[in-house]
């Protein structure tokens, strides 16, 4: 859970984390907060990034799947969903 910090502290911490140059202790000293607060914000940013990546990936697959489904009947026009099912 993100700690109760001012908006300017959050912005400073987020900017320094995203730069990727600073260690957590350096960020905490610059923002005048605890190292745990920086770690919590870092974890939240990481989780948010992973969630948005998954969302982008899941959305990008849908057009490709739809394209394949549209091409399937063209490749095999004699196949139909209403065709009788054969058992072997």
Secondary structure by P-SEA (a helix, b strand, c coil): ccccccaaaaaaaaaaaaaccccaaaaaaaacccaaaaaaaaaaaaaaaaaaaaaaaaaaaaaaaaaaaaaccccccccccccccccc
